Amino acid sequence: MDFSLLLVVAVAVTGLIWLLDLVWWRPARRRRLATAEAGTTEGLDERAREKALKEPWPVDYSRSFFPVLLVVLLLRSFVVEPFQIPSGSMRPTLEVGDFILVNKFTYGPRLPVIHTRLVELNEPERGDVMVFRFPDEPSVNFIKRVVGLPGDRIRYEGKQLYVNGEPVAKMLLDEAGAEAPGELLLEERLGALAHRIYNNPRDPGPQMRELVVPEGHYFTMGDNRDHSNDSRYWGFVPEENIVGRAFAVWMHWDGGLPSFGSVRRIH
């Protein structure tokens, strides 16, 4: 279900009903009231006047909901949009059940539904945690880390990521223990900021010979390197599929009571 499309339709329908009432239906009600009052010497009582001027329920609901829906549409389309993390592919950075905020303005605002970029602002950088529409199924949103920019040479062998022939620096921090049995917790530096990843030494994982990222595309990977369906399997992310940059976790909910103890910025 495309929530953006539903929201656009709701705004259009409520706005049209409200406009029709302002231009035609409300003046018609007032004319009918004036005609009724002219036909009596004593005039209509207050209850009769209210009944004559009463808005039909579709107009009443549209007038109430249109401003709210319009504000939600504008904020969600051009400023920030919430998402929930459904899988563990970005652990340890993001956990299943994290609710995140995505900046829709960073890479340039886009029109809802048709996703056309209105203004070209910043481009994704290496290390960004990016939300995008899955190339093979655009109705599904994915979240991964950008590791390859247009023109980059990317290789992944023996659990080591190479960018333009250089190994990406990483450092062993600890064994993940009970949080992720069998995984090693490492710190990787990709771009300006360091972030944490998981590697499983007993899982050979995918091996990928060097390839070049085409213009207008990006190469992405999950931080849970051995448990992530990412560009190593299905290819590149086209620029037109970009949704925005994830920048904060604002809530965690795993089926019990919502928790706000894990509020944090995303690195």
C-alpha positions as CSV (number, residue, x, y, z in Angstrom):
1,M,0.0,0.0,0.0
2,D,1.5,3.4,-1.0
3,F,0.8,5.6,1.9
4,S,2.0,8.7,0.1
5,L,-0.6,8.1,-2.7
6,L,-3.3,7.7,-0.1
7,L,-2.3,10.9,1.6
8,V,-2.2,12.8,-1.6
9,V,-5.7,11.6,-2.6
10,A,-7.0,12.4,0.9
11,V,-5.7,16.0,0.7
12,A,-7.1,16.4,-2.8
13,V,-10.6,15.1,-2.0
14,T,-10.9,17.1,1.3
15,G,-9.5,20.2,-0.3
16,L,-11.8,20.0,-3.3
17,I,-14.9,19.5,-1.1
18,W,-13.9,22.4,1.1
19,L,-13.3,24.6,-2.0
20,L,-16.7,23.7,-3.5
21,D,-18.4,24.6,-0.3
22,L,-16.6,28.0,-0.1
23,V,-17.4,28.8,-3.8
24,W,-20.9,27.3,-4.4
25,W,-22.6,25.4,-1.6
26,R,-22.2,27.9,1.3
27,P,-23.5,30.9,-0.8
28,A,-26.4,28.7,-1.9
29,R,-27.3,27.9,1.7
30,R,-27.2,31.6,2.6
31,R,-29.4,32.5,-0.4
32,R,-32.0,29.8,0.7
33,L,-31.9,31.3,4.2
34,A,-32.5,34.8,2.9
35,T,-35.4,33.6,0.8
36,A,-37.0,31.8,3.7
37,E,-36.6,34.9,6.0
38,A,-38.1,37.1,3.3
39,G,-41.2,34.9,3.2
40,T,-42.1,35.6,6.9
41,T,-42.7,38.8,8.7
42,E,-41.4,37.6,12.1
43,G,-38.2,36.0,10.6
44,L,-36.8,32.6,11.5
45,D,-35.9,31.6,15.0
46,E,-32.3,30.8,15.9
47,R,-32.8,27.0,15.6
48,A,-34.2,27.3,12.1
49,R,-31.3,29.6,11.1
50,E,-28.8,27.1,12.3
51,K,-30.5,24.2,10.6
52,A,-30.6,26.2,7.3
53,L,-26.9,27.1,7.5
54,K,-25.7,23.7,8.8
55,E,-22.9,22.2,6.8
56,P,-23.4,18.6,5.3
57,W,-21.2,16.1,7.1
58,P,-18.7,15.7,4.2
59,V,-18.1,19.4,4.3
60,D,-17.7,19.5,8.0
61,Y,-15.2,16.6,8.0
62,S,-13.3,18.0,5.1
63,R,-13.0,21.5,6.7
64,S,-11.6,19.8,9.8
65,F,-9.2,17.4,8.3
66,F,-7.9,19.2,5.2
67,P,-5.4,21.5,7.0
68,V,-4.1,18.7,9.2
69,L,-3.6,16.3,6.2
70,L,-2.0,19.1,4.2
71,V,0.6,19.8,6.9
72,V,1.3,16.1,7.4
73,L,1.8,15.7,3.6
74,L,4.2,18.7,3.3
75,L,6.2,17.6,6.4
76,R,6.4,14.0,5.3
77,S,7.2,14.7,1.7
78,F,9.7,17.5,2.0
79,V,11.1,17.7,5.6
80,V,11.1,14.4,7.6
81,E,9.5,11.0,7.5
82,P,9.4,8.3,10.2
83,F,10.2,4.7,9.5
84,Q,10.4,1.5,11.5
85,I,13.3,-0.9,11.2
86,P,11.9,-4.4,10.2
87,S,15.1,-6.5,10.0
88,G,18.5,-6.9,11.6
89,S,20.5,-6.0,8.5
90,M,21.8,-2.8,10.0
91,R,22.8,-4.1,13.4
92,P,24.5,-3.0,15.6
93,T,23.7,0.5,14.3
94,L,20.0,-0.1,14.2
95,E,18.0,-2.8,16.0
96,V,14.7,-4.4,14.9
97,G,11.9,-2.3,16.3
98,D,13.8,1.0,16.2
99,F,11.7,3.9,14.9
100,I,13.9,6.3,12.9
101,L,13.6,9.8,11.4
102,V,14.7,10.4,7.8
103,N,15.7,13.8,6.5
104,K,13.8,14.2,3.2
105,F,15.5,17.6,2.4
106,T,19.2,16.7,2.6
107,Y,19.5,15.2,-0.9
108,G,16.9,17.6,-2.4
109,P,13.1,17.5,-1.8
110,R,11.0,15.3,-4.1
111,L,7.4,15.4,-5.1
112,P,5.3,12.7,-3.5
113,V,4.2,9.6,-5.5
114,I,6.2,10.6,-8.7
115,H,9.4,11.1,-6.7
116,T,10.8,13.9,-9.0
117,R,13.5,15.9,-7.4
118,L,12.6,19.6,-7.2
119,V,16.0,21.0,-6.2
120,E,19.4,19.5,-6.4
121,L,21.1,20.0,-3.0
122,N,23.6,17.6,-1.4
123,E,24.6,14.2,-2.8
124,P,24.9,11.1,-0.7
125,E,28.4,10.6,0.9
126,R,30.3,7.5,1.9
127,G,29.1,6.4,5.3
128,D,25.6,7.9,5.0
129,V,22.8,5.7,6.3
130,M,20.3,6.0,3.4
131,V,16.7,5.0,2.9
132,F,15.7,4.2,-0.7
133,R,13.1,2.4,-2.7
134,F,14.3,-1.1,-3.5
135,P,15.2,-1.2,-7.2
136,D,13.5,-4.6,-7.8
137,E,10.3,-3.6,-5.9
138,P,10.0,0.2,-5.6
139,S,7.0,0.0,-3.2
140,V,9.4,-1.4,-0.6
141,N,11.8,0.8,1.3
142,F,15.3,-0.4,2.2
143,I,17.8,1.2,4.6
144,K,21.6,0.6,4.1
145,R,24.9,2.4,4.4
146,V,26.4,4.1,1.3
147,V,29.8,2.6,0.6
148,G,30.3,3.4,-3.1
149,L,29.7,6.7,-5.0
150,P,29.4,7.1,-8.7
151,G,32.7,6.2,-10.3
152,D,34.1,4.3,-7.3
153,R,35.7,0.9,-7.7
154,I,34.3,-1.5,-5.0
155,R,35.5,-4.9,-4.0
156,Y,34.6,-7.2,-1.1
157,E,36.8,-10.2,-0.4
158,G,37.6,-12.1,2.9
159,K,35.2,-9.8,4.8
160,Q,37.3,-6.8,3.8
161,L,35.8,-3.9,1.9
162,Y,38.0,-2.1,-0.7
163,V,37.2,1.3,-2.1
164,N,39.2,2.4,-5.1
165,G,41.8,-0.3,-4.4
166,E,42.3,0.7,-0.7
167,P,41.1,-1.4,2.2
168,V,38.6,0.4,4.4
169,A,40.1,0.6,7.9
170,K,38.5,-1.4,10.6
171,M,39.4,-2.4,14.2
172,L,38.2,-5.3,16.4
173,L,36.4,-4.0,19.4
174,D,35.0,-7.1,21.1
175,E,33.0,-10.3,20.6
176,A,29.3,-9.4,20.5
177,G,28.4,-12.1,23.0
178,A,24.8,-12.6,23.9
179,E,23.6,-9.7,21.8
180,A,24.8,-11.4,18.6
181,P,26.3,-14.9,19.3
182,G,29.2,-15.8,17.1
183,E,29.6,-12.3,15.7
184,L,32.7,-10.0,16.1
185,L,32.0,-6.3,16.8
186,L,34.3,-4.1,14.7
187,E,34.7,-0.3,14.2
188,E,34.9,0.7,10.5
189,R,35.8,4.1,9.2
190,L,34.0,4.9,6.0
191,G,33.9,8.6,5.3
192,A,34.3,11.2,8.0
193,L,32.7,9.2,10.8
194,A,33.4,5.8,12.3
195,H,30.6,3.2,12.7
196,R,30.3,-0.3,14.0
197,I,29.7,-3.5,12.1
198,Y,29.2,-7.2,12.7
199,N,31.3,-9.9,11.0
200,N,30.9,-13.7,11.6
201,P,34.3,-15.4,11.2
202,R,32.6,-18.8,10.6
203,D,30.4,-17.5,7.8
204,P,32.3,-17.2,4.5
205,G,29.7,-14.7,3.2
206,P,29.6,-13.3,-0.3
207,Q,32.8,-12.6,-2.2
208,M,32.7,-9.8,-4.8
209,R,35.2,-9.0,-7.5
210,E,35.9,-5.3,-8.2
211,L,33.2,-3.4,-10.0
212,V,32.7,0.2,-10.9
213,V,29.6,2.1,-9.6
214,P,27.9,3.7,-12.7
215,E,27.0,7.4,-12.8
216,G,23.8,8.2,-11.1
217,H,24.0,5.1,-8.9
218,Y,25.2,4.1,-5.4
219,F,26.5,0.9,-3.8
220,T,25.1,0.1,-0.4
221,M,25.8,-2.5,2.3
222,G,24.3,-3.4,5.7
223,D,26.3,-3.0,8.8
224,N,25.4,-6.6,9.7
225,R,27.7,-7.7,6.9
226,D,27.0,-11.4,6.9
227,H,23.2,-11.0,7.3
228,S,22.2,-8.2,4.9
229,N,20.5,-8.3,1.5
230,D,22.3,-5.4,-0.1
231,S,24.1,-4.3,-3.3
232,R,26.4,-7.3,-3.2
233,Y,23.3,-9.4,-4.2
234,W,21.0,-7.2,-6.3
235,G,23.2,-4.3,-7.6
236,F,23.2,-0.5,-7.5
237,V,20.7,2.0,-6.1
238,P,19.6,4.5,-8.8
239,E,19.6,8.2,-7.8
240,E,15.8,8.5,-8.5
241,N,15.1,5.8,-5.9
242,I,16.6,7.8,-3.0
243,V,14.2,8.7,-0.2
244,G,16.5,10.4,2.3
245,R,19.2,10.2,5.0
246,A,18.4,8.5,8.3
247,F,19.6,10.8,11.2
248,A,18.0,9.7,14.5
249,V,16.3,7.0,16.4
250,W,13.4,8.5,18.4
251,M,11.7,5.3,19.8
252,H,12.1,1.6,20.1
253,W,9.1,-0.8,20.2
254,D,9.4,-4.6,20.0
255,G,5.8,-5.5,20.9
256,G,5.7,-4.5,24.5
257,L,5.7,-0.9,25.9
258,P,7.4,1.7,23.7
259,S,10.9,2.7,25.0
260,F,12.5,6.1,24.6
261,G,15.7,5.1,26.3
262,S,17.5,4.4,23.1
263,V,16.9,7.9,21.5
264,R,20.2,8.7,19.6
265,R,21.7,10.1,16.5
266,I,22.6,7.6,13.7
267,H,26.2,7.4,12.7
